[in-house]
Amino acid sequence: MDRLITSFVLLAADRMARAPVAVDAGWPNLTRELNLASSLRALNRHGGAAVAARGLFHAAWHVFADRWINIDHRPLSEPLQPQPPPAANEDAAAARVLDAMQTLDVEAAGARVAGYVQAGYSGERLLHDMGRAILQDDTGHEILPTLRTVFDEWGNATGTHADLGAGHPASAQLLVGLARYATDVRSNSDGRSAAVTAMRFAEGRTTVEMFE
């Protein structure tokens, strides 16, 4: 069951990493696929395999229903296409990724993340850097649930349990997909920052106090 769930998680991440963004990338649909697939781990843990199997069917249905997003098939077992490192050292490479995100260059962001990971630089460090950039310039597009999912699944991918995705050749797509998604929605704004609101609630402030 863990291997099946991992397959759905990495399939969703791979779709996010390769979705065409020229018109409508379908981010609400793609992130729903990723978050739903990852949530099946808790479902399997607490509800058992029979319940998780129903969840897997639901996840499969979402992928089928999202077939309007024209993403070419790619076997997850194949290595990613090699990309050059974005810079000669880790600090500069991470900065180049963030620069692509800040300048709204979706394709460059994805390619630079792939090159960063393939160069052997720390994916955990980059994930934290991207997370801070996302929170500091939140657009209200509900990125936070997907950010949490990628943090959780990247921990699995860099762990020791192969059934949870450790060492899988498609695991880098978690970071690539997150970078492309966050970059593509940065130019849009739906009003108040969800991140700022969450932090103010964490400080103990009420809704009335916030809007006063």
PAMIRO-899225 format. One record per atom (N, C-alpha, C, O, CB): x, y, z. Coordinates in steps of 0.1 Angstrom, whole numbers, padded with zeros to 4 digits, always signed. Glycine has a CB too. Layout:
BEGIN
XYZ;...
//
This chain:
BEGIN
+0008-0012+0000;+0000+0000+0000;+0009+0013+0000;+0006+0022-0007;-0009+0000+0012;+0019+0012+0008;+0028+0024+0008;+0034+0027-0006;+0036+0038-0010;+0040+0022+0018;+0038+0016-0013;+0044+0018-0026;+0033+0023-0036;+0037+0032-0044;+0049+0004-0032;+0021+0019-0035;+0010+0025-0044;+0008+0039-0041;+0007+0047-0050;-0003+0017-0042;+0008+0043-0028;+0006+0057-0024;+0017+0065-0029;+0015+0076-0034;+0004+0058-0009;+0029+0060-0027;+0041+0067-0032;+0041+0070-0047;+0044+0080-0052;+0054+0060-0029;+0036+0060-0054;+0034+0061-0069;+0025+0073-0073;+0028+0080-0082;+0029+0048-0075;+0014+0074-0065;+0004+0084-0068;+0010+0098-0064;+0008+0108-0071;-0009+0082-0060;+0018+0099-0053;+0024+0111-0049;+0034+0116-0059;+0033+0127-0063;+0031+0109-0035;+0042+0107-0064;+0053+0111-0073;+0047+0113-0087;+0052+0121-0095;+0064+0100-0074;+0036+0106-0091;+0029+0109-0103;+0024+0123-0103;+0025+0131-0113;+0018+0099-0106;+0017+0127-0092;+0012+0141-0091;+0023+0151-0091;+0022+0161-0098;+0004+0142-0078;+0034+0148-0084;+0046+0158-0085;+0051+0159-0099;+0055+0170-0103;+0057+0153-0075;+0052+0148-0105;+0058+0148-0119;+0049+0156-0128;+0053+0163-0137;+0060+0134-0124;+0036+0155-0126;+0026+0162-0135;+0028+0177-0132;+0027+0185-0141;+0012+0157-0132;+0030+0181-0120;+0032+0195-0116;+0045+0200-0122;+0045+0212-0127;+0032+0197-0101;+0055+0192-0123;+0068+0196-0128;+0068+0197-0143;+0077+0203-0149;+0078+0186-0124;+0058+0191-0150;+0058+0191-0165;+0045+0197-0171;+0044+0197-0183;+0060+0177-0170;+0036+0202-0163;+0024+0208-0168;+0027+0220-0177;+0035+0229-0173;+0014+0212-0157;+0021+0221-0189;+0023+0233-0197;+0016+0245-0190;+0005+0244-0185;+0017+0231-0211;+0023+0257-0191;+0017+0269-0184;+0014+0280-0194;+0011+0291-0189;+0028+0274-0174;+0014+0277-0207;+0011+0287-0217;-0003+0293-0215;-0005+0305-0218;+0013+0282-0231;-0013+0284-0211;-0027+0289-0210;-0031+0287-0196;-0031+0297-0188;-0036+0281-0220;-0036+0275-0193;-0041+0273-0179;-0034+0260-0174;-0037+0249-0179;-0057+0271-0179;-0025+0262-0165;-0018+0250-0160;-0026+0241-0152;-0023+0229-0149;-0006+0254-0152;-0038+0245-0147;-0046+0237-0139;-0041+0234-0125;-0042+0223-0120;-0049+0223-0146;-0035+0244-0119;-0028+0242-0106;-0038+0237-0095;-0034+0229-0087;-0022+0255-0101;-0050+0242-0094;-0059+0237-0084;-0061+0222-0085;-0062+0215-0075;-0073+0244-0084;-0063+0217-0097;-0064+0203-0100;-0052+0195-0096;-0052+0185-0090;-0068+0200-0114;-0040+0200-0101;-0028+0193-0099;-0024+0192-0084;-0019+0182-0079;-0017+0199-0107;-0026+0203-0077;-0022+0203-0063;-0032+0195-0055;-0028+0189-0045;-0022+0217-0057;-0045+0194-0059;-0054+0185-0053;-0050+0171-0054;-0051+0163-0045;-0068+0187-0059;-0045+0167-0066;-0039+0153-0068;-0028+0150-0058;-0028+0140-0052;-0034+0152-0082;-0019+0160-0057;-0007+0158-0048;-0011+0157-0033;-0007+0148-0026;+0003+0169-0050;-0019+0166-0029;-0023+0167-0015;-0032+0155-0011;-0031+0149+0000;-0031+0180-0012;-0041+0151-0020;-0049+0139-0018;-0041+0127-0017;-0043+0119-0008;-0060+0138-0029;-0032+0125-0026;-0023+0113-0026;-0015+0112-0013;-0014+0101-0007;-0014+0113-0038;-0009+0123-0009;-0001+0123+0004;-0010+0120+0016;-0005+0113+0025;+0006+0136+0005;-0022+0125+0016;-0031+0123+0027;-0035+0108+0029;-0039+0104+0040;-0044+0131+0026;-0033+0100+0019;-0036+0086+0020;-0027+0079+0029;-0030+0068+0034;-0036+0080+0006;-0015+0084+0032;-0006+0078+0042;-0013+0077+0055;-0013+0067+0062;+0007+0086+0042;-0019+0088+0060;-0026+0089+0073;-0038+0080+0072;-0041+0073+0082;-0030+0103+0076;-0045+0080+0061;-0057+0071+0059;-0053+0057+0061;-0060+0049+0067;-0064+0074+0045;-0042+0053+0054;-0037+0039+0055;-0033+0035+0070;-0036+0024+0075;-0026+0036+0046;-0027+0045+0076;-0022+0043+0090;-0033+0041+0100;-0033+0033+0109;-0013+0054+0094;-0043+0049+0098;-0054+0049+0108;-0066+0041+0104;-0074+0036+0113;-0059+0063+0111;-0069+0040+0091;-0081+0033+0087;-0078+0019+0081;-0087+0011+0080;-0087+0041+0076;-0065+0016+0078;-0062+0003+0073;-0062+0002+0057;-0066+0012+0051;-0072-0007+0078;-0058-0009+0052;-0056-0010+0038;-0069-0010+0030;-0069-0004+0019;-0049-0023+0035;-0080-0015+0035;-0092-0015+0028;-0097-0001+0026;-0102+0002+0015;-0103-0023+0036;-0096+0007+0036;-0101+0021+0035;-0091+0029+0026;-0096+0037+0017;-0101+0028+0049;-0078+0027+0027;-0068+0033+0019;-0070+0030+0004;-0068+0038-0005;-0054+0030+0023;-0075+0017+0001;-0077+0013-0013;-0088+0021-0019;-0088+0025-0031;-0080-0002-0013;-0098+0025-0011;-0109+0033-0016;-0104+0047-0019;-0107+0054-0029;-0121+0034-0006;-0095+0052-0010;-0088+0065-0013;-0080+0065-0026;-0080+0075-0033;-0080+0069-0001;-0073+0054-0028;-0065+0053-0040;-0074+0053-0053;-0070+0059-0063;-0057+0040-0040;-0086+0047-0052;-0095+0048-0063;-0099+0062-0065;-0100+0067-0077;-0107+0039-0061;-0101+0070-0055;-0105+0084-0055;-0094+0092-0062;-0096+0101-0070;-0109+0089-0041;-0081+0089-0058;-0070+0096-0064;-0069+0093-0078;-0066+0102-0086;-0057+0092-0056;-0071+0080-0082;-0070+0076-0096;-0081+0084-0104;-0079+0088-0116;-0071+0061-0098;-0093+0085-0098;-0103+0092-0105;-0100+0106-0108;-0103+0111-0119;-0117+0091-0097;-0093+0113-0098;-0090+0127-0100;-0080+0128-0112;-0081+0137-0120;-0083+0133-0088;-0070+0119-0113;-0060+0120-0124;-0068+0118-0137;-0065+0125-0147;-0049+0109-0122;-0077+0108-0137;-0085+0106-0150;-0093+0118-0153;-0094+0122-0165;-0094+0094-0148;-0100+0124-0143;-0108+0136-0145;-0100+0148-0150;-0105+0157-0157;-0116+0140-0133;-0087+0148-0146;-0079+0159-0150;-0071+0157-0163;-0061+0163-0166;-0069+0162-0139;-0076+0148-0171;-0069+0145-0184;-0070+0156-0194;-0062+0156-0204;-0076+0132-0190;-0078+0166-0191;-0078+0178-0200;-0065+0186-0199;-0062+0194-0208;-0090+0187-0196;-0057+0184-0188;-0044+0190-0187;-0035+0181-0195;-0031+0170-0191;-0039+0191-0172;-0030+0186-0207;-0023+0178-0217;-0009+0176-0213;+0000+0184-0217;-0024+0184-0231;-0006+0166-0205;+0007+0163-0200;+0012+0149-0206;+0005+0139-0204;+0008+0162-0185;+0022+0149-0214;+0027+0137-0220;+0031+0127-0210;+0035+0130-0199;+0039+0140-0229;+0028+0114-0213;+0032+0103-0204;+0047+0102-0203;+0054+0103-0213;+0026+0090-0209;+0052+0099-0191;+0066+0097-0189;+0068+0087-0178;+0062+0089-0167;+0074+0110-0185;+0074+0075-0180;+0076+0065-0170;+0084+0071-0158;+0094+0077-0160;+0084+0053-0175;+0078+0070-0146;+0085+0075-0134;+0098+0069-0131;+0106+0075-0123;+0075+0074-0122;+0100+0057-0136;+0113+0050-0133;+0125+0056-0141;+0136+0052-0138;+0111+0035-0136;+0122+0064-0151;+0133+0069-0159;+0139+0081-0152;+0132+0089-0146;+0128+0073-0173;+0153+0083-0153;+0159+0094-0148;+0154+0107-0155;+0150+0107-0166;+0175+0093-0149;+0155+0118-0147;+0151+0131-0153;+0162+0135-0164;+0173+0131-0163;+0150+0142-0142;+0157+0144-0173;+0166+0149-0183;+0177+0157-0176;+0173+0166-0168;+0159+0157-0194;+0190+0155-0179;+0200+0163-0172;+0199+0178-0174;+0196+0182-0186;+0214+0158-0177;+0201+0186-0164;+0201+0200-0165;+0214+0205-0159;+0219+0200-0149;+0189+0206-0157;+0219+0216-0165;+0232+0222-0159;+0229+0228-0146;+0218+0233-0143;+0238+0232-0169;+0239+0228-0137;+0238+0234-0124;+0235+0249-0126;+0242+0255-0134;+0251+0232-0115;+0226+0255-0118;+0224+0269-0120;+0235+0278-0116;+0236+0290-0120;+0211+0273-0112;+0245+0273-0108;+0257+0281-0104;+0267+0271-0099;+0264+0259-0098;+0253+0291-0093;+0279+0276-0097;+0291+0267-0094;+0291+0263-0079;+0299+0254-0075;+0303+0274-0097;+0283+0270-0071;+0282+0266-0057;+0268+0266-0052;+0259+0272-0058;+0291+0275-0048;+0266+0260-0040;+0252+0258-0035;+0245+0271-0032;+0233+0273-0036;+0252+0250-0023;+0252+0281-0026;+0246+0293-0022;+0241+0301-0035;+0230+0306-0035;+0255+0302-0014;+0250+0302-0044;+0247+0309-0057;+0236+0302-0065;+0227+0308-0071;+0259+0311-0065;+0236+0288-0064;+0226+0281-0071;+0212+0283-0065;+0202+0285-0073;+0229+0266-0071;+0211+0283-0052;+0198+0285-0045;+0193+0299-0048;+0181+0301-0051;+0200+0283-0030;+0202+0309-0049;+0199+0323-0052;+0193+0324-0066;+0184+0331-0069;+0211+0332-0050;+0199+0316-0075;+0194+0316-0089;+0180+0310-0090;+0172+0315-0098;+0204+0308-0098;+0177+0300-0082;+0163+0295-0082;+0154+0305-0077;+0143+0307-0083;+0163+0282-0073;+0157+0312-0066;+0148+0322-0060;+0146+0334-0070;+0136+0340-0071;+0153+0327-0047;+0157+0337-0077;+0156+0348-0087;+0146+0344-0098;+0138+0353-0102;+0170+0351-0093;+0146+0332-0103;+0137+0328-0113;+0122+0328-0108;+0113+0332-0115;+0140+0313-0118;+0120+0325-0095;+0107+0325-0089;+0103+0340-0088;+0091+0343-0091;+0107+0319-0075;+0111+0349-0084;+0108+0363-0082;+0105+0370-0095;+0098+0380-0095;+0119+0370-0074;+0112+0366-0105;+0110+0372-0118;+0099+0365-0127;+0097+0368-0138;+0123+0372-0126;+0092+0355-0120;+0081+0348-0126;+0084+0340-0139;+0076+0339-0148;+0070+0358-0130;+0096+0335-0139;+0101+0327-0150;+0099+0312-0146;+0108+0305-0140;+0116+0329-0153;+0087+0307-0150;+0083+0293-0146;+0092+0283-0151;+0097+0274-0143;+0069+0290-0150;+0095+0283-0164;+0104+0272-0169;+0118+0273-0164;+0124+0262-0161;+0104+0274-0185;+0123+0285-0162;+0137+0286-0156;+0137+0281-0142;+0147+0275-0138;+0142+0301-0157;+0127+0284-0134;+0126+0279-0120;+0126+0264-0120;+0134+0259-0112;+0113+0284-0114;+0118+0257-0128;+0118+0243-0128;+0132+0237-0133;+0137+0228-0126;+0108+0238-0137;+0138+0242-0143;+0150+0237-0148;+0162+0240-0138;+0170+0231-0136;+0154+0244-0162;+0162+0251-0131;+0172+0254-0122;+0171+0245-0109;+0181+0241-0104;+0172+0269-0118;+0159+0242-0105;+0157+0233-0094;+0162+0219-0098;+0169+0213-0090;+0142+0232-0090;+0159+0214-0110;+0164+0201-0114;+0179+0201-0115;+0185+0192-0110;+0158+0198-0128;+0185+0212-0120;+0200+0212-0121;+0206+0213-0107;+0216+0207-0105;+0204+0224-0129;+0199+0220-0098;+0204+0221-0084;+0205+0208-0077;+0215+0204-0072;+0195+0231-0076;+0194+0200-0079;+0193+0187-0072;+0203+0177-0079;+0210+0170-0072;+0179+0181-0073;+0204+0178-0092;+0213+0169-0099;+0227+0172-0096;+0236+0163-0097;+0210+0170-0114;+0230+0184-0092;+0244+0188-0089;+0248+0183-0075;+0260+0184-0071;+0246+0203-0089;+0239+0177-0068;+0242+0172-0054;+0240+0182-0043;+0244+0179-0032;+0255+0166-0054;+0235+0194-0046;+0233+0204-0036;+0221+0199-0027;+0213+0191-0030;+0230+0218-0042;+0220+0205-0015;+0210+0201-0005;+0196+0205-0009;+0193+0217-0010;+0214+0208+0009;+0188+0195-0011;+0174+0198-0014;+0166+0203-0002;+0157+0211-0004;+0167+0185-0019;+0170+0199+0010;+0163+0204+0022;+0166+0219+0023;+0156+0226+0027;+0168+0196+0034;+0178+0223+0021;+0181+0237+0022;+0173+0245+0012;+0167+0256+0015;+0196+0240+0020;+0172+0240-0001;+0165+0247-0011;+0150+0248-0007;+0144+0258-0010;+0167+0241-0025;+0145+0237-0002;+0131+0237+0002;+0127+0247+0012;+0117+0254+0011;+0127+0223+0007;+0136+0249+0022;+0134+0259+0032;+0135+0273+0026;+0127+0282+0030;+0145+0257+0043;+0145+0275+0017;+0146+0288+0011;+0134+0291+0002;+0129+0302+0003;+0159+0288+0001;+0129+0282-0005;+0117+0284-0013;+0105+0286-0004;+0096+0295-0007;+0114+0272-0022;+0104+0279+0007;+0093+0281+0016;+0093+0295+0022;+0082+0301+0023;+0094+0271+0028;+0104+0300+0026;+0105+0314+0031;+0100+0324+0020;+0093+0333+0023;+0119+0317+0036;+0105+0322+0008;+0101+0331-0003;+0086+0330-0005;+0080+0341-0008;+0109+0327-0016;+0080+0318-0005;+0066+0317-0007;+0058+0324+0004;+0048+0331+0002;+0062+0302-0007;+0062+0322+0017;+0055+0328+0028;+0057+0343+0028;+0047+0350+0032;+0060+0322+0041;+0068+0348+0024;+0070+0363+0024;+0062+0370+0013;+0060+0382+0015;+0085+0366+0023;+0059+0363+0003;+0051+0369-0008;+0039+0361-0012;+0037+0358-0023;+0060+0371-0020;+0032+0357-0001;+0020+0348-0003;+0010+0355-0011;+0007+0367-0009;+0015+0343+0010;+0003+0349-0021;-0006+0355-0030;-0021+0351-0026;-0030+0355-0034;-0003+0352-0044;-0023+0343-0016;-0036+0339-0012;-0041+0328-0021;-0053+0325-0021;-0045+0351-0013;-0032+0321-0028;-0037+0310-0037;-0036+0296-0030;-0035+0286-0037;-0028+0310-0049;-0036+0296-0017;-0037+0284-0009;-0025+0275-0012;-0026+0263-0014;-0050+0276-0012;-0013+0281-0012;-0001+0274-0014;+0003+0266-0002;+0010+0256-0003;+0011+0283-0019;-0001+0271+0010;+0004+0265+0022;+0001+0250+0024;+0011+0243+0028;-0003+0272+0034;-0010+0244+0020;-0012+0230+0021;-0002+0222+0012;+0003+0212+0017;-0026+0226+0018;+0000+0227+0000;+0009+0220-0009;+0024+0221-0004;+0031+0212-0005;+0008+0226-0023;+0027+0233+0002;+0040+0234+0008;+0042+0224+0019;+0053+0218+0020;+0042+0249+0013;+0033+0223+0028;+0034+0213+0038;+0035+0199+0033;+0043+0191+0038;+0021+0214+0047;+0027+0195+0022;+0028+0182+0016;+0042+0180+0011;+0048+0169+0013;+0018+0181+0005;+0048+0189+0004;+0061+0188-0002;+0072+0186+0009;+0081+0178+0008;+0065+0199-0011;+0070+0193+0020;+0080+0191+0031;+0079+0177+0037;+0089+0171+0039;+0076+0201+0043;+0066+0172+0038;+0065+0158+0043;+0070+0148+0034;+0077+0139+0038;+0050+0156+0046;+0067+0149+0021;+0071+0139+0011;+0086+0140+0008;+0092+0130+0005;+0063+0141-0002;+0092+0152+0009;+0106+0153+0007;+0113+0146+0018;+0124+0140+0016;+0111+0168+0006;+0108+0147+0030;+0113+0139+0042;+0113+0124+0039;+0123+0117+0042;+0106+0142+0054;+0102+0119+0033;+0102+0105+0029;+0112+0102+0018;+0118+0092+0019;+0087+0102+0024;+0113+0111+0008;+0122+0108-0003;+0136+0108+0001;+0144+0101-0006;+0119+0119-0014;+0140+0115+0011;+0154+0116+0016;+0156+0107+0028;+0167+0107+0034;+0158+0130+0019;+0146+0098+0031;+0148+0089+0042;+0154+0076+0038;+0162+0076+0029;+0134+0086+0048;+0150+0065+0045;+0157+0052+0042;+0147+0042+0038;+0150+0030+0035;+0164+0047+0054;+0134+0045+0037;+0123+0036+0034;+0120+0037+0019;+0113+0046+0015;+0111+0038+0043;+0124+0027+0012;+0121+0027-0003;+0106+0028-0006;+0102+0034-0016;+0128+0015-0010;+0098+0021+0002;+0084+0021-0001;+0078+0035+0000;+0067+0038-0005;+0077+0011+0008;+0084+0044+0008;+0079+0057+0010;+0086+0067+0000;+0083+0079+0000;+0082+0062+0024;+0094+0062-0009;+0100+0070-0020;+0115+0073-0018;+0120+0080-0027;+0093+0083-0020;+0121+0067-0008;+0136+0070-0007;+0143+0065-0019;+0142+0054-0023;+0141+0063+0006;+0151+0074-0025;+0160+0071-0036;+0152+0070-0049;+0158+0066-0059;+0166+0058-0033;+0140+0073-0050;+0132+0072-0062;+0137+0082-0072;+0139+0094-0069;+0117+0074-0060;+0139+0079-0085;+0144+0088-0095;+0135+0100-0098;+0139+0110-0103;+0147+0081-0108;+0122+0099-0094;+0113+0110-0097;+0111+0119-0084;+0103+0128-0085;+0099+0105-0101;+0118+0116-0073;+0116+0124-0061;+0119+0139-0063;+0113+0147-0056;+0124+0118-0050;+0129+0142-0071;+0132+0156-0073;+0121+0164-0079;+0120+0177-0078;+0144+0158-0083;+0111+0157-0085;+0100+0164-0091;+0091+0171-0081;+0083+0180-0084;+0091+0155-0099;+0092+0166-0068;+0085+0173-0057;+0089+0188-0056;+0081+0197-0055;+0087+0166-0044;+0102+0190-0057;+0108+0204-0056;+0106+0212-0069;+0102+0223-0069;+0123+0203-0053;+0107+0205-0080;+0105+0211-0093;+0091+0216-0094;+0088+0227-0099;+0109+0202-0105;+0081+0207-0091;+0067+0210-0092;+0063+0222-0083;+0056+0231-0087;+0059+0198-0089;+0069+0222-0071;+0066+0232-0061;+0071+0246-0067;+0064+0256-0066;+0072+0229-0047;+0083+0246-0072;+0089+0258-0077;+0081+0264-0089;+0078+0276-0089;+0103+0256-0081;+0077+0255-0098;+0069+0260-0109;+0055+0265-0105;+0051+0275-0110;+0067+0249-0120;+0049+0258-0096;+0035+0262-0091;+0036+0275-0084;+0028+0284-0087;+0030+0251-0082;+0045+0277-0074;+0046+0289-0067;+0050+0301-0076;+0045+0312-0074;+0057+0288-0056;+0058+0298-0086;+0063+0309-0095;+0051+0314-0104;+0049+0326-0106;+0074+0304-0104;+0043+0304-0109;+0033+0307-0118;+0021+0315-0112;+0014+0323-0118;+0027+0295-0125;+0019+0313-0099;+0008+0320-0092;+0012+0333-0085;+0004+0339-0079;+0001+0311-0083;+0025+0336-0085;+0030+0348-0078;+0024+0361-0083;+0023+0370-0076;+0045+0348-0078;+0022+0361-0096;+0017+0373-0103;+0003+0376-0100;-0002+0387-0103;+0019+0373-0117;-0005+0367-0094;-0019+0369-0091;-0021+0372-0076;-0013+0367-0068;-0027+0357-0095;-0031+0379-0072;-0034+0382-0058;-0049+0381-0056;-0057+0386-0063;-0029+0396-0054;-0052+0373-0045;-0066+0372-0041;-0069+0380-0028;-0078+0375-0021;-0070+0357-0039;-0062+0391-0026;-0065+0399-0014;-0055+0397-0003;-0043+0396-0006;-0079+0395-0009;-0060+0396+0009;-0051+0395+0021;-0042+0383+0020;-0046+0372+0015;-0060+0395+0033;-0031+0385+0026;-0021+0374+0027;-0025+0363+0037;-0027+0366+0048;-0007+0379+0030;-0026+0351+0032;-0030+0340+0041;-0019+0337+0051;-0022+0334+0063;-0033+0327+0033;-0006+0339+0047;+0005+0336+0056;+0005+0347+0067;+0007+0343+0079;+0018+0337+0048;+0003+0360+0064;+0003+0370+0074;-0008+0368+0084;-0007+0369+0096;+0002+0384+0068;-0020+0364+0079;-0031+0361+0088;-0028+0350+0097;-0032+0351+0109;-0044+0358+0079;-0022+0339+0092;-0019+0328+0101;-0009+0332+0111;-0011+0327+0123;-0013+0316+0092;+0001+0340+0108;+0010+0344+0118;+0004+0353+0129;+0008+0352+0140;+0022+0351+0111;-0005+0361+0125;-0012+0370+0134;-0021+0362+0144;-0022+0365+0156;-0020+0380+0127;-0027+0352+0139;-0035+0343+0147;-0026+0336+0157;-0029+0334+0169;-0043+0332+0139;-0014+0332+0152;-0004+0325+0161;+0001+0334+0172;+0004+0329+0183;+0008+0320+0153;+0000+0347+0170;+0004+0357+0180;-0007+0359+0190;-0006+0366+0200;+0008+0370+0174;-0019+0352+0188;-0030+0354+0198;-0039+0365+0195;-0048+0368+0203;-0024+0355+0211;-0038+0371+0183;-0047+0382+0179;-0060+0377+0174;-0060+0367+0166;-0040+0391+0169;-0071+0383+0177;-0084+0379+0172;-0087+0385+0158;-0080+0394+0154;-0095+0382+0182;-0097+0380+0152;-0101+0386+0139;-0105+0400+0140;-0101+0409+0131;-0112+0378+0133;-0112+0404+0150;-0116+0418+0152;-0104+0427+0154;-0103+0438+0148;-0125+0419+0165;-0094+0422+0162;-0082+0430+0164;-0074+0432+0151;-0069+0443+0149;-0073+0423+0175;-0073+0421+0143;-0066+0422+0131;-0072+0433+0121;-0064+0440+0115;-0066+0409+0124;-0085+0433+0120;-0091+0442+0110;-0093+0456+0116;-0095+0465+0108;-0104+0437+0106;-0091+0458+0129;-0091+0471+0135;-0078+0477+0132;-0075+0489+0136;-0093+0471+0150;
//
